[in-house]
Amino acid sequence: MDIRTPPNIDFLRDGGEAGALIRGYDWAGTPIGPISGWPQSLKTTVGLMLRSPIPMVLLWGEHGVMIYNDPYSVFAAGRHPRLLGSNVLEGWPEVAEFNAHVMQVGMAGGTLSFRDQELTLYRNGAPEQVWMNLDYSPVIDESGQPGGVLAIVVETTDRVTMEAALRESETRLRGVLDGMGESLALMDRDFRIIDMNAEALRLEGRPRQEIIGKTHWEAHPDADPALGDMFRQAMTTKMPVEMKHRYVWPHGRVSWIAMHAYPVGEGLAVFYGDVTEQVESEERLRESEERLRLMADAVPQIVWVTDAEGRTEFFNRQWFEYTGSTSKPESADQVATDFVHPDDQAPTIHAFEEAIRNQSIFEVEHRIRSKAGEYRWFLVRAEPYCDPRTGEVVRWFGVSIDIHDRRIAQEHQQLLINELNHRVKNTLATVQSVASQTLRNAGSTEQAKEALEARLFALSRAHDVLTRENWEGADLYDIVEQAVAPYSSRGEDRLHLEGARVRVPPRMALAVAMALQELATNAVKYGALSNEAGTIRIVWSVHPGDTGPRLHLKWEESGGPVVWPPSRRGFGSRLIERSLSQDLDGTAQIAFPSTGVVCIVDAPLT
């Protein structure tokens, strides 16, 4: 138990939080001394104050030591509980002069009363204007003289500010109504027109006496019947209603009137205005927008519009047909995130941010996902539209052009250029090798010329086949057929080709063509084609291998002169065996049985 507080202080019982604070406060350090020495008048006043639901504060003694109840602590806000036990002039220094006057009057036995007194207080560390009802009365002590001043403090700030706002609003509304450009008519419960403002009379175009005092139907016999239904609905439901209708005035003028009816008391306040120009402008705008939309939808590319920050406003039909989306993306960022290829998202967003920052043309190439899940390349270009008055960008008008086929064609063209460069180098190397070997092994200039021409023609025919196929590969049947075509005579059936339609890569096509040309040349000179009865059978097939499909091709001669194995390998044999082995990563073997030359090639197709 606090030794500073007597064990039985009945006047503080049921005193709430403030009572507990008073009980535990060290009053010995204040001018009024410890609670045990308080006069009964002080105790009684404090007891009454603590049990009051009204904010009250007791300023005791000539120093005005503050003792207050819970409602006052709410009023004190951030200064509670520091105010308890403090000098009122020091506790509220910003209104010290006001409180000094209160203490002077109260301690002299006088009373004070203020209504909606305006003061500036620092309750939460910052100045705020407050209004209060204040009542001050002296508290008589045992000597028969004022021992302190009891203050009733009721804050009226909310009411005062609300009333001020209401007065300001009423003043503002009155000014608006007096100077408004919209017509206003007041009707009573029987829909009789009891008043109209000047704008309403101007719009009516007839004297006041022809309208005032008449019901709506009497004053406007040609009005849309739906208008009367609208007035009845507003009156019945006590809810505002609005309507836009076409009206023919008594003098024959046709107008579009926008009307708003608001229940007021038992009658209606009807605001209305001539919106003919607005309606006609809206109709023209709708027609213009529809034409522009039709034009945009007719464009075979994606057309879009965003605001200055990239929030989307429009996409034409092509966007929805291409992406399969049923709703418009919210922003350019969402387009990049949800539809642009992941590898192209960052460059796209960066380019658009740069364009916004520099107010420059936005241009980028990126891939957009189709409704089938495939990505196609688009050239995206947008130009900023600036407000003529401020010069600030307000919209971006953009188009996304499908350039996928062109882009693929360009990439394919570059690939072909690279491939052609590679092939030309390889061809030149092949020609150089063929020429060198042919000249080295030829017995005479004429023989060298004939051999070289034959080999170059074979190479040329293979190139023709590959060129027709864009050098992406060739059909093996076409390669074989072209290679042996010069050795086939009309009316003869000496060359037999057997094999499936197999596509082979360019490198294999050239190597096979050169090998077959060499075999055919030798057959004409020494083998099956050197007489009138010999035949050649060229057979190929594809078989599975450990690393993929493999080509098996066999050249077999029969019916020609008896074959004897050569004493040394000529250039032709070396060309076949070495070139095929090196170019095809496979094997090529030439055998010389007495029945005719046999060449077997085995190489991977990939």
TORROVO-101884 format. One line per 2 residues: number of its first residue (from 1); their letters; for each residue x, z, y of C-alpha. Coordinates in steps of 0.1 Angstrom, whole numbers, plus 5000, padded with zeros to 4 digits. Example, Ala and Ser with C-alpha at 12.3 -4.5 7.8 and 13.67 -1.06 7.14 Angstrom:
<rs>
1) AS) 5123 5078 4955; 5137 5071 4989
</rs>
This chain:
<rs>
1) MD) 5000 5000 5000; 5012 4992 5035
3) IR) 5021 5025 5051; 5013 5010 5085
5) TP) 4977 5007 5076; 4954 5036 5070
7) PN) 4938 5036 5036; 4903 5034 5048
9) ID) 4895 5009 5076; 4858 5003 5071
11) FL) 4854 4981 5102; 4876 4954 5086
13) RD) 4857 4953 5054; 4841 4919 5047
15) GG) 4861 4904 5076; 4873 4874 5056
17) EA) 4908 4860 5059; 4911 4871 5095
19) GA) 4902 4907 5085; 4929 4906 5058
21) LI) 4954 4893 5083; 4944 4920 5108
23) RG) 4947 4947 5082; 4983 4936 5073
25) YD) 4995 4929 5108; 5022 4952 5124
27) WA) 5002 4962 5155; 5027 4989 5163
29) GT) 5048 4961 5179; 5021 4951 5203
31) PI) 5008 4968 5235; 4976 4981 5217
33) GP) 4996 5000 5191; 4988 5007 5154
35) IS) 4952 5004 5140; 4952 5042 5135
37) GW) 4953 5047 5172; 4926 5021 5181
39) PQ) 4896 5034 5201; 4863 5032 5185
41) SL) 4851 5007 5210; 4878 4983 5199
43) KT) 4871 4989 5162; 4834 4983 5167
45) TV) 4839 4951 5186; 4864 4938 5160
47) GL) 4840 4947 5132; 4811 4928 5149
49) ML) 4833 4898 5157; 4847 4894 5121
51) RS) 4812 4892 5107; 4800 4866 5133
53) PI) 4796 4830 5122; 4804 4819 5157
55) PM) 4841 4814 5168; 4850 4846 5188
57) VL) 4882 4860 5201; 4889 4895 5217
59) LW) 4914 4897 5244; 4923 4934 5244
61) GE) 4941 4953 5271; 4955 4941 5304
63) HG) 4979 4918 5284; 4950 4901 5266
65) VM) 4963 4907 5230; 4944 4882 5208
67) IY) 4922 4894 5178; 4899 4867 5163
69) ND) 4876 4859 5134; 4877 4831 5108
71) PY) 4857 4805 5127; 4881 4809 5157
73) SV) 4910 4803 5133; 4895 4769 5125
75) FA) 4893 4761 5162; 4930 4773 5167
77) AG) 4941 4748 5140; 4979 4746 5138
79) RH) 4984 4776 5160; 4968 4799 5135
81) PR) 4979 4825 5124; 5006 4827 5151
83) LL) 4980 4834 5178; 4971 4867 5161
85) GS) 4985 4896 5181; 5000 4874 5208
87) NV) 4994 4875 5245; 4967 4850 5254
89) LE) 4987 4836 5283; 5017 4831 5260
91) GW) 4996 4820 5230; 4979 4792 5251
93) PE) 5005 4784 5277; 4990 4750 5286
95) VA) 4958 4768 5299; 4975 4800 5310
97) EF) 4961 4797 5345; 4926 4793 5332
99) NA) 4929 4823 5309; 4945 4844 5337
101) HV) 4914 4838 5358; 4892 4848 5328
103) MQ) 4912 4881 5323; 4910 4889 5360
105) VG) 4872 4885 5361; 4865 4901 5327
107) MA) 4888 4931 5333; 4870 4936 5366
109) GG) 4837 4939 5347; 4825 4903 5354
111) TL) 4812 4876 5331; 4819 4839 5329
113) SF) 4801 4810 5313; 4812 4774 5310
115) RD) 4794 4744 5295; 4814 4715 5282
117) QE) 4845 4728 5298; 4872 4702 5295
119) LT) 4907 4714 5287; 4939 4700 5273
121) LY) 4952 4719 5242; 4982 4716 5219
123) RN) 4966 4728 5187; 4986 4706 5164
125) GA) 5017 4699 5184; 5003 4671 5205
127) PE) 4980 4671 5235; 4943 4665 5230
129) QV) 4913 4666 5253; 4887 4691 5241
131) WM) 4854 4702 5255; 4839 4737 5249
133) NL) 4811 4760 5257; 4828 4793 5267
135) DY) 4812 4827 5273; 4833 4857 5284
137) SP) 4820 4893 5286; 4839 4925 5292
139) VI) 4841 4951 5264; 4836 4987 5278
141) DE) 4859 5013 5262; 4856 5051 5259
143) SG) 4866 5055 5296; 4836 5035 5307
145) QP) 4859 5008 5320; 4865 4973 5306
147) GG) 4891 4976 5278; 4891 4939 5270
149) VL) 4873 4906 5272; 4852 4891 5243
151) AI) 4851 4853 5243; 4826 4831 5224
153) VV) 4843 4797 5219; 4821 4768 5207
155) ET) 4838 4734 5207; 4816 4706 5218
157) TD) 4842 4678 5217; 4824 4658 5191
159) RV) 4791 4659 5209; 4806 4652 5243
161) TM) 4826 4623 5231; 4796 4609 5212
163) EA) 4774 4612 5242; 4800 4596 5264
165) AL) 4804 4568 5239; 4766 4565 5237
167) RE) 4763 4563 5275; 4791 4538 5276
169) SE) 4775 4518 5249; 4741 4519 5267
171) TR) 4757 4508 5299; 4776 4481 5282
173) LR) 4745 4470 5263; 4724 4470 5295
175) GV) 4751 4448 5312; 4751 4425 5282
177) LD) 4714 4421 5281; 4712 4415 5319
179) GM) 4739 4389 5317; 4734 4375 5283
181) GE) 4729 4338 5277; 4706 4343 5248
183) SL) 4669 4345 5251; 4652 4379 5245
185) AL) 4615 4385 5240; 4598 4419 5232
187) MD) 4567 4420 5211; 4543 4449 5205
189) RD) 4528 4458 5171; 4502 4430 5175
191) FR) 4529 4404 5181; 4520 4402 5218
193) II) 4548 4392 5241; 4553 4421 5265
195) DM) 4585 4410 5282; 4612 4383 5283
197) NA) 4645 4380 5300; 4655 4352 5324
199) EA) 4672 4331 5298; 4641 4332 5276
201) LR) 4619 4320 5306; 4645 4293 5314
203) LE) 4644 4281 5278; 4606 4281 5277
205) GR) 4605 4259 5308; 4572 4273 5320
207) PR) 4559 4301 5343; 4560 4337 5331
209) QE) 4522 4341 5333; 4517 4314 5307
211) II) 4536 4335 5281; 4535 4372 5289
213) GK) 4505 4390 5275; 4498 4363 5249
215) TH) 4505 4367 5211; 4532 4346 5196
217) WE) 4507 4322 5181; 4488 4318 5214
219) AH) 4520 4311 5233; 4535 4288 5206
221) PD) 4506 4271 5187; 4529 4245 5173
223) AD) 4555 4269 5159; 4566 4268 5123
225) PA) 4541 4290 5103; 4572 4305 5085
227) LG) 4582 4320 5118; 4551 4342 5119
229) DM) 4557 4352 5083; 4592 4362 5093
231) FR) 4579 4384 5121; 4554 4401 5097
233) QA) 4582 4407 5072; 4604 4424 5099
235) MT) 4575 4445 5110; 4566 4455 5075
237) TK) 4600 4462 5060; 4615 4475 5092
239) MP) 4645 4453 5084; 4659 4426 5107
241) VE) 4653 4390 5097; 4666 4356 5110
243) MK) 4656 4320 5108; 4667 4286 5121
245) HR) 4638 4262 5127; 4629 4229 5143
247) YV) 4605 4233 5172; 4586 4209 5195
249) WP) 4580 4225 5229; 4546 4221 5247
251) HG) 4563 4196 5270; 4574 4175 5240
253) RV) 4611 4184 5239; 4624 4188 5203
255) SW) 4650 4216 5197; 4666 4236 5169
257) IA) 4660 4273 5175; 4680 4302 5159
259) MH) 4659 4333 5159; 4667 4369 5150
261) AY) 4639 4396 5149; 4648 4433 5150
263) PV) 4623 4461 5145; 4622 4483 5176
265) GE) 4599 4512 5176; 4565 4498 5166
267) GL) 4573 4463 5179; 4600 4436 5177
269) AV) 4630 4425 5197; 4634 4388 5192
271) FY) 4666 4371 5202; 4666 4333 5201
273) GD) 4685 4304 5215; 4687 4266 5215
275) VT) 4713 4256 5189; 4704 4219 5188
277) EQ) 4739 4209 5198; 4754 4232 5172
279) VE) 4731 4219 5144; 4739 4183 5153
281) SE) 4776 4191 5155; 4775 4209 5121
283) ER) 4757 4179 5106; 4783 4156 5121
285) LR) 4810 4179 5108; 4795 4180 5073
287) ES) 4793 4142 5073; 4829 4140 5085
289) EE) 4841 4165 5059; 4822 4147 5032
291) RL) 4838 4114 5042; 4872 4130 5042
293) RL) 4866 4147 5009; 4855 4114 4994
295) MA) 4886 4097 5008; 4908 4125 4995
297) DA) 4892 4124 4961; 4897 4086 4960
299) VP) 4934 4090 4965; 4951 4088 4931
301) QI) 4974 4117 4940; 4970 4154 4946
303) VW) 4960 4162 4982; 4961 4198 4995
305) VT) 4959 4219 5026; 4971 4254 5033
307) DA) 4971 4277 5064; 5003 4286 5083
309) EG) 5013 4312 5057; 5006 4291 5027
311) RT) 4972 4304 5017; 4954 4274 5002
313) EF) 4923 4259 5019; 4917 4227 5000
315) FN) 4926 4208 4968; 4911 4173 4961
317) RQ) 4896 4164 4927; 4929 4151 4913
319) WF) 4943 4186 4912; 4915 4200 4891
321) EY) 4914 4169 4868; 4952 4171 4863
323) TG) 4957 4208 4858; 4923 4216 4842
325) ST) 4919 4245 4866; 4884 4255 4875
327) SK) 4892 4275 4906; 4914 4269 4936
329) PE) 4948 4288 4936; 4950 4314 4964
331) SA) 4984 4305 4977; 5014 4282 4975
333) DQ) 5032 4310 4957; 5005 4312 4931
335) VA) 5008 4274 4926; 5046 4278 4921
337) TD) 5041 4307 4897; 5012 4295 4876
339) FV) 5017 4257 4875; 5052 4247 4884
341) HP) 5079 4245 4857; 5099 4278 4856
343) DD) 5131 4260 4863; 5116 4246 4895
345) QA) 5098 4277 4909; 5126 4293 4929
347) PT) 5137 4260 4946; 5101 4252 4954
349) IH) 5094 4286 4970; 5127 4286 4989
351) AF) 5120 4251 5002; 5085 4261 5014
353) EE) 5098 4293 5031; 5125 4272 5048
355) AI) 5099 4248 5061; 5077 4276 5074
357) RN) 5107 4293 5091; 5119 4260 5107
359) QS) 5084 4245 5112; 5098 4214 5095
361) IF) 5086 4189 5068; 5084 4205 5034
363) EV) 5096 4182 5006; 5106 4189 4971
365) EH) 5105 4174 4936; 5092 4196 4908
367) RI) 5073 4195 4875; 5036 4206 4874
369) RS) 5019 4216 4841; 4990 4194 4831
371) KA) 4958 4207 4814; 4974 4195 4781
373) GE) 5004 4218 4787; 5028 4190 4795
375) YR) 5050 4189 4826; 5052 4158 4849
377) WF) 5075 4152 4879; 5058 4152 4913
379) LV) 5072 4144 4948; 5057 4171 4970
381) RA) 5056 4165 5008; 5038 4184 5035
383) EP) 5038 4182 5073; 5030 4210 5096
385) YC) 5000 4207 5120; 5006 4226 5152
387) DP) 4981 4241 5177; 4983 4218 5207
389) RT) 4980 4248 5230; 5005 4272 5215
391) GE) 5027 4249 5195; 5025 4272 5165
393) VV) 5019 4259 5130; 4983 4265 5119
395) RW) 4981 4243 5088; 5001 4223 5063
397) FG) 4988 4190 5050; 5004 4180 5018
399) VS) 5004 4155 4990; 5018 4157 4955
401) ID) 5027 4123 4942; 5032 4117 4905
403) IH) 5067 4102 4901; 5072 4111 4865
405) DR) 5074 4075 4852; 5098 4066 4881
407) RI) 5119 4096 4875; 5121 4090 4838
409) AQ) 5129 4054 4845; 5157 4063 4869
411) EH) 5171 4088 4844; 5168 4062 4817
413) QQ) 5184 4036 4839; 5213 4059 4846
415) LL) 5215 4066 4809; 5216 4029 4802
417) IN) 5242 4023 4829; 5264 4050 4813
419) EL) 5256 4036 4778; 5264 4001 4790
421) NH) 5296 4012 4805; 5305 4029 4772
423) RV) 5294 3999 4752; 5313 3974 4774
425) KN) 5345 3995 4770; 5339 3997 4732
427) TL) 5331 3959 4731; 5362 3951 4750
429) AT) 5383 3973 4728; 5367 3956 4697
431) VQ) 5373 3921 4712; 5409 3931 4720
433) SV) 5414 3944 4684; 5397 3913 4668
435) AS) 5417 3889 4690; 5450 3907 4683
437) QT) 5444 3908 4645; 5431 3873 4644
439) LR) 5460 3858 4662; 5485 3879 4643
441) NA) 5471 3867 4609; 5462 3831 4618
443) GS) 5482 3803 4602; 5477 3779 4632
445) TE) 5462 3778 4667; 5431 3759 4654
447) QA) 5426 3784 4626; 5429 3813 4651
449) KE) 5404 3796 4675; 5378 3791 4647
451) AL) 5382 3827 4634; 5381 3842 4668
453) EA) 5350 3822 4679; 5332 3831 4647
455) RL) 5338 3868 4651; 5328 3868 4688
457) FA) 5296 3849 4680; 5287 3875 4654
459) LS) 5294 3902 4679; 5273 3883 4705
461) RA) 5243 3879 4681; 5244 3917 4674
463) HD) 5244 3923 4711; 5214 3901 4715
465) VL) 5194 3922 4691; 5205 3954 4708
467) TR) 5197 3941 4742; 5162 3933 4732
469) EN) 5159 3970 4721; 5174 3983 4754
471) WE) 5204 3995 4733; 5184 4023 4719
473) GA) 5190 4010 4684; 5180 3980 4663
475) DL) 5161 3971 4631; 5187 3966 4603
477) YD) 5168 3936 4590; 5172 3918 4623
479) IV) 5209 3926 4624; 5215 3913 4589
481) EQ) 5193 3883 4595; 5212 3874 4627
483) AV) 5246 3880 4611; 5240 3856 4582
485) AP) 5218 3831 4600; 5246 3806 4608
487) YS) 5254 3804 4570; 5218 3795 4559
489) SR) 5209 3759 4556; 5174 3744 4558
491) GE) 5158 3739 4524; 5183 3762 4506
493) DR) 5175 3796 4491; 5210 3811 4488
495) LH) 5208 3842 4510; 5185 3870 4498
497) LE) 5178 3900 4520; 5161 3930 4505
499) GA) 5155 3963 4523; 5130 3983 4544
501) RV) 5127 3982 4581; 5153 4007 4591
503) RV) 5163 4015 4626; 5200 4020 4631
505) PP) 5220 4032 4661; 5239 4006 4683
507) RM) 5273 4016 4669; 5262 4010 4633
509) AL) 5245 3977 4642; 5277 3963 4657
511) AV) 5298 3975 4628; 5275 3961 4602
513) AM) 5272 3927 4620; 5309 3923 4622
515) AL) 5314 3932 4586; 5287 3908 4574
517) QE) 5302 3880 4595; 5335 3886 4579
519) LA) 5320 3886 4544; 5300 3855 4551
521) TN) 5330 3836 4565; 5350 3845 4534
523) AV) 5321 3834 4512; 5320 3800 4529
525) KY) 5357 3795 4525; 5363 3810 4490
527) GA) 5332 3826 4476; 5295 3820 4467
529) LS) 5289 3797 4497; 5319 3774 4490
531) NE) 5299 3755 4464; 5263 3743 4460
533) AG) 5252 3769 4435; 5263 3803 4447
535) TI) 5240 3829 4461; 5244 3861 4481
537) RI) 5222 3892 4477; 5222 3918 4505
539) VW) 5203 3949 4496; 5200 3982 4515
541) SV) 5181 4014 4511; 5180 4049 4526
543) HP) 5186 4080 4506; 5186 4117 4515
545) GD) 5220 4134 4521; 5233 4169 4527
547) TG) 5233 4164 4565; 5205 4139 4568
549) PR) 5195 4104 4557; 5222 4079 4546
551) LH) 5223 4042 4545; 5234 4024 4513
553) LK) 5241 3987 4518; 5254 3963 4491
555) WE) 5267 3927 4496; 5269 3909 4462
557) ES) 5280 3873 4456; 5272 3853 4424
559) GG) 5273 3817 4412; 5305 3809 4431
561) PV) 5340 3801 4419; 5357 3826 4397
563) VW) 5371 3853 4419; 5407 3867 4416
565) PP) 5417 3899 4433; 5439 3890 4463
567) SR) 5476 3899 4462; 5473 3915 4497
569) RG) 5445 3926 4520; 5438 3903 4548
571) FG) 5425 3911 4582; 5389 3906 4572
573) SR) 5390 3931 4544; 5408 3956 4566
575) LI) 5383 3951 4594; 5355 3958 4570
577) ER) 5369 3988 4552; 5386 4005 4582
579) SL) 5361 3996 4609; 5331 4007 4589
581) SQ) 5347 4038 4577; 5358 4048 4613
583) DL) 5327 4036 4632; 5301 4049 4608
585) DG) 5318 4080 4595; 5311 4066 4561
587) TA) 5328 4046 4534; 5331 4008 4528
589) QI) 5346 3994 4496; 5352 3958 4486
591) AF) 5355 3949 4450; 5366 3915 4435
593) PS) 5349 3911 4401; 5352 3875 4386
595) TG) 5315 3869 4392; 5318 3873 4430
597) VV) 5328 3897 4458; 5309 3929 4461
599) CI) 5310 3952 4492; 5293 3986 4492
601) VD) 5287 4006 4524; 5275 4042 4525
603) AP) 5271 4059 4559; 5249 4085 4577
605) LT) 5221 4070 4597; 5224 4097 4625
</rs>
